[in-house]
Amino acid sequence: MPGPRDTITVAVRVPGARPDSAGAVRFVHVPLATAQGIQVSRGRSHLSGAWPGFVTGLFLGAAFSGLVLQEVHNHPENEGNEIGVVMALVAPPLVSAAGGVVGFLIGRENWERVR
């Protein structure tokens, strides 16, 4: 059995566990002889950036849609002009998708080599 100087103890997050619960982390003992390298994540994942970008884009698209619909409604000469209504319906999904892509590109994970 390896001794304390022959192993490294690594804390691993348990998927699905609440971060503040007692079972959120488990400890794994790895023999140093078998470790070829150790890296630590020091950043956010791409998906953690995509969700806020999507939600922000959805709100911006909805606000734009409201402005377009208000403009179409307030001007009688726009009656029968369906381009404003189409723009208002298309804007939220397009802007939210763009926000998700931007958030995905911004959120990146940084790995730092420990050993």
ChimeraX commands (.cxc) that place a marker at each C-alpha (Angstrom):
marker #1 position 0.00,0.00,0.00 radius 0.5
marker #1 position 1.42,3.41,-0.95 radius 0.5
marker #1 position 2.43,5.74,1.85 radius 0.5
marker #1 position 1.42,9.41,2.26 radius 0.5
marker #1 position 4.38,10.65,0.17 radius 0.5
marker #1 position 3.59,8.24,-2.66 radius 0.5
marker #1 position 0.06,9.55,-3.31 radius 0.5
marker #1 position -1.71,12.79,-4.05 radius 0.5
marker #1 position -5.22,13.49,-2.80 radius 0.5
marker #1 position -7.52,15.12,-5.32 radius 0.5
marker #1 position -10.86,16.72,-4.45 radius 0.5
marker #1 position -13.43,15.93,-7.12 radius 0.5
marker #1 position -16.83,17.61,-7.43 radius 0.5
marker #1 position -19.73,15.17,-7.39 radius 0.5
marker #1 position -21.99,15.83,-10.43 radius 0.5
marker #1 position -25.50,16.87,-9.48 radius 0.5
marker #1 position -24.68,17.48,-5.81 radius 0.5
marker #1 position -25.49,20.83,-4.24 radius 0.5
marker #1 position -22.26,22.82,-3.80 radius 0.5
marker #1 position -23.04,23.55,-0.14 radius 0.5
marker #1 position -23.87,19.93,0.79 radius 0.5
marker #1 position -21.56,17.56,2.62 radius 0.5
marker #1 position -21.46,15.18,-0.36 radius 0.5
marker #1 position -20.53,17.82,-2.95 radius 0.5
marker #1 position -16.86,16.76,-2.98 radius 0.5
marker #1 position -15.23,13.35,-2.77 radius 0.5
marker #1 position -11.55,12.72,-2.29 radius 0.5
marker #1 position -9.58,10.41,-4.54 radius 0.5
marker #1 position -6.08,9.16,-3.68 radius 0.5
marker #1 position -3.91,8.83,-6.79 radius 0.5
marker #1 position -0.49,7.14,-6.66 radius 0.5
marker #1 position 2.13,9.60,-7.92 radius 0.5
marker #1 position 3.79,6.88,-9.98 radius 0.5
marker #1 position 0.64,6.61,-12.13 radius 0.5
marker #1 position 0.04,10.37,-12.54 radius 0.5
marker #1 position 1.43,11.59,-15.85 radius 0.5
marker #1 position 0.19,15.13,-15.30 radius 0.5
marker #1 position -2.26,17.12,-13.23 radius 0.5
marker #1 position -4.21,20.14,-14.45 radius 0.5
marker #1 position -6.63,22.41,-12.61 radius 0.5
marker #1 position -9.53,24.24,-14.24 radius 0.5
marker #1 position -9.27,27.97,-13.62 radius 0.5
marker #1 position -12.11,29.24,-15.78 radius 0.5
marker #1 position -15.69,28.97,-16.88 radius 0.5
marker #1 position -16.96,26.44,-19.36 radius 0.5
marker #1 position -18.39,27.41,-22.72 radius 0.5
marker #1 position -21.89,26.38,-21.70 radius 0.5
marker #1 position -21.81,28.51,-18.58 radius 0.5
marker #1 position -21.33,31.51,-20.88 radius 0.5
marker #1 position -23.91,30.45,-23.46 radius 0.5
marker #1 position -26.93,30.44,-21.15 radius 0.5
marker #1 position -26.60,34.04,-19.88 radius 0.5
marker #1 position -25.89,35.17,-23.45 radius 0.5
marker #1 position -29.04,33.44,-24.68 radius 0.5
marker #1 position -31.21,34.97,-21.94 radius 0.5
marker #1 position -29.75,38.46,-22.49 radius 0.5
marker #1 position -30.35,38.12,-26.23 radius 0.5
marker #1 position -33.92,37.01,-25.60 radius 0.5
marker #1 position -34.66,40.11,-23.53 radius 0.5
marker #1 position -32.96,42.42,-26.05 radius 0.5
marker #1 position -34.89,40.78,-28.91 radius 0.5
marker #1 position -38.17,41.11,-27.01 radius 0.5
marker #1 position -37.47,44.79,-26.31 radius 0.5
marker #1 position -36.68,45.38,-29.99 radius 0.5
marker #1 position -39.89,43.56,-30.96 radius 0.5
marker #1 position -41.92,45.74,-28.62 radius 0.5
marker #1 position -40.45,48.90,-30.14 radius 0.5
marker #1 position -41.13,47.70,-33.68 radius 0.5
marker #1 position -44.71,46.68,-32.88 radius 0.5
marker #1 position -45.34,50.00,-31.14 radius 0.5
marker #1 position -44.02,51.88,-34.17 radius 0.5
marker #1 position -46.21,49.85,-36.53 radius 0.5
marker #1 position -49.26,50.36,-34.32 radius 0.5
marker #1 position -48.76,54.12,-33.77 radius 0.5
marker #1 position -48.54,55.05,-37.44 radius 0.5
marker #1 position -51.69,54.43,-39.48 radius 0.5
marker #1 position -49.72,54.62,-42.73 radius 0.5
marker #1 position -48.04,51.35,-41.70 radius 0.5
marker #1 position -51.36,49.50,-41.86 radius 0.5
marker #1 position -50.98,46.53,-44.14 radius 0.5
marker #1 position -47.19,46.65,-43.83 radius 0.5
marker #1 position -46.37,43.21,-42.53 radius 0.5
marker #1 position -42.58,43.59,-42.52 radius 0.5
marker #1 position -42.63,45.20,-39.05 radius 0.5
marker #1 position -44.69,42.35,-37.61 radius 0.5
marker #1 position -42.43,39.75,-39.20 radius 0.5
marker #1 position -39.36,41.54,-37.81 radius 0.5
marker #1 position -40.95,41.63,-34.37 radius 0.5
marker #1 position -41.64,37.89,-34.47 radius 0.5
marker #1 position -38.23,36.93,-35.82 radius 0.5
marker #1 position -36.07,39.21,-33.65 radius 0.5
marker #1 position -36.27,37.41,-30.25 radius 0.5
marker #1 position -35.12,33.98,-31.46 radius 0.5
marker #1 position -32.42,35.44,-33.72 radius 0.5
marker #1 position -31.00,37.81,-31.12 radius 0.5
marker #1 position -31.15,35.15,-28.39 radius 0.5
marker #1 position -29.34,32.66,-30.62 radius 0.5
marker #1 position -26.69,35.28,-31.39 radius 0.5
marker #1 position -26.35,36.01,-27.68 radius 0.5
marker #1 position -25.92,32.31,-26.96 radius 0.5
marker #1 position -23.18,32.03,-29.56 radius 0.5
marker #1 position -21.37,35.10,-28.21 radius 0.5
marker #1 position -21.69,33.77,-24.64 radius 0.5
marker #1 position -20.37,30.38,-25.78 radius 0.5
marker #1 position -17.33,32.02,-27.38 radius 0.5
marker #1 position -16.63,34.27,-24.38 radius 0.5
marker #1 position -16.92,31.54,-21.74 radius 0.5
marker #1 position -13.82,29.41,-22.00 radius 0.5
marker #1 position -12.16,27.05,-19.65 radius 0.5
marker #1 position -8.54,27.69,-18.64 radius 0.5
marker #1 position -6.49,24.69,-17.59 radius 0.5
marker #1 position -3.36,25.26,-15.54 radius 0.5
marker #1 position -0.74,22.54,-15.35 radius 0.5
marker #1 position 0.15,21.65,-11.75 radius 0.5
marker #1 position 2.49,18.77,-12.38 radius 0.5
marker link #1:1,2 radius 0.2
marker link #1:2,3 radius 0.2
marker link #1:3,4 radius 0.2
marker link #1:4,5 radius 0.2
marker link #1:5,6 radius 0.2
marker link #1:6,7 radius 0.2
marker link #1:7,8 radius 0.2
marker link #1:8,9 radius 0.2
marker link #1:9,10 radius 0.2
marker link #1:10,11 radius 0.2
marker link #1:11,12 radius 0.2
marker link #1:12,13 radius 0.2
marker link #1:13,14 radius 0.2
marker link #1:14,15 radius 0.2
marker link #1:15,16 radius 0.2
marker link #1:16,17 radius 0.2
marker link #1:17,18 radius 0.2
marker link #1:18,19 radius 0.2
marker link #1:19,20 radius 0.2
marker link #1:20,21 radius 0.2
marker link #1:21,22 radius 0.2
marker link #1:22,23 radius 0.2
marker link #1:23,24 radius 0.2
marker link #1:24,25 radius 0.2
marker link #1:25,26 radius 0.2
marker link #1:26,27 radius 0.2
marker link #1:27,28 radius 0.2
marker link #1:28,29 radius 0.2
marker link #1:29,30 radius 0.2
marker link #1:30,31 radius 0.2
marker link #1:31,32 radius 0.2
marker link #1:32,33 radius 0.2
marker link #1:33,34 radius 0.2
marker link #1:34,35 radius 0.2
marker link #1:35,36 radius 0.2
marker link #1:36,37 radius 0.2
marker link #1:37,38 radius 0.2
marker link #1:38,39 radius 0.2
marker link #1:39,40 radius 0.2
marker link #1:40,41 radius 0.2
marker link #1:41,42 radius 0.2
marker link #1:42,43 radius 0.2
marker link #1:43,44 radius 0.2
marker link #1:44,45 radius 0.2
marker link #1:45,46 radius 0.2
marker link #1:46,47 radius 0.2
marker link #1:47,48 radius 0.2
marker link #1:48,49 radius 0.2
marker link #1:49,50 radius 0.2
marker link #1:50,51 radius 0.2
marker link #1:51,52 radius 0.2
marker link #1:52,53 radius 0.2
marker link #1:53,54 radius 0.2
marker link #1:54,55 radius 0.2
marker link #1:55,56 radius 0.2
marker link #1:56,57 radius 0.2
marker link #1:57,58 radius 0.2
marker link #1:58,59 radius 0.2
marker link #1:59,60 radius 0.2
marker link #1:60,61 radius 0.2
marker link #1:61,62 radius 0.2
marker link #1:62,63 radius 0.2
marker link #1:63,64 radius 0.2
marker link #1:64,65 radius 0.2
marker link #1:65,66 radius 0.2
marker link #1:66,67 radius 0.2
marker link #1:67,68 radius 0.2
marker link #1:68,69 radius 0.2
marker link #1:69,70 radius 0.2
marker link #1:70,71 radius 0.2
marker link #1:71,72 radius 0.2
marker link #1:72,73 radius 0.2
marker link #1:73,74 radius 0.2
marker link #1:74,75 radius 0.2
marker link #1:75,76 radius 0.2
marker link #1:76,77 radius 0.2
marker link #1:77,78 radius 0.2
marker link #1:78,79 radius 0.2
marker link #1:79,80 radius 0.2
marker link #1:80,81 radius 0.2
marker link #1:81,82 radius 0.2
marker link #1:82,83 radius 0.2
marker link #1:83,84 radius 0.2
marker link #1:84,85 radius 0.2
marker link #1:85,86 radius 0.2
marker link #1:86,87 radius 0.2
marker link #1:87,88 radius 0.2
marker link #1:88,89 radius 0.2
marker link #1:89,90 radius 0.2
marker link #1:90,91 radius 0.2
marker link #1:91,92 radius 0.2
marker link #1:92,93 radius 0.2
marker link #1:93,94 radius 0.2
marker link #1:94,95 radius 0.2
marker link #1:95,96 radius 0.2
marker link #1:96,97 radius 0.2
marker link #1:97,98 radius 0.2
marker link #1:98,99 radius 0.2
marker link #1:99,100 radius 0.2
marker link #1:100,101 radius 0.2
marker link #1:101,102 radius 0.2
marker link #1:102,103 radius 0.2
marker link #1:103,104 radius 0.2
marker link #1:104,105 radius 0.2
marker link #1:105,106 radius 0.2
marker link #1:106,107 radius 0.2
marker link #1:107,108 radius 0.2
marker link #1:108,109 radius 0.2
marker link #1:109,110 radius 0.2
marker link #1:110,111 radius 0.2
marker link #1:111,112 radius 0.2
marker link #1:112,113 radius 0.2
marker link #1:113,114 radius 0.2
marker link #1:114,115 radius 0.2
view
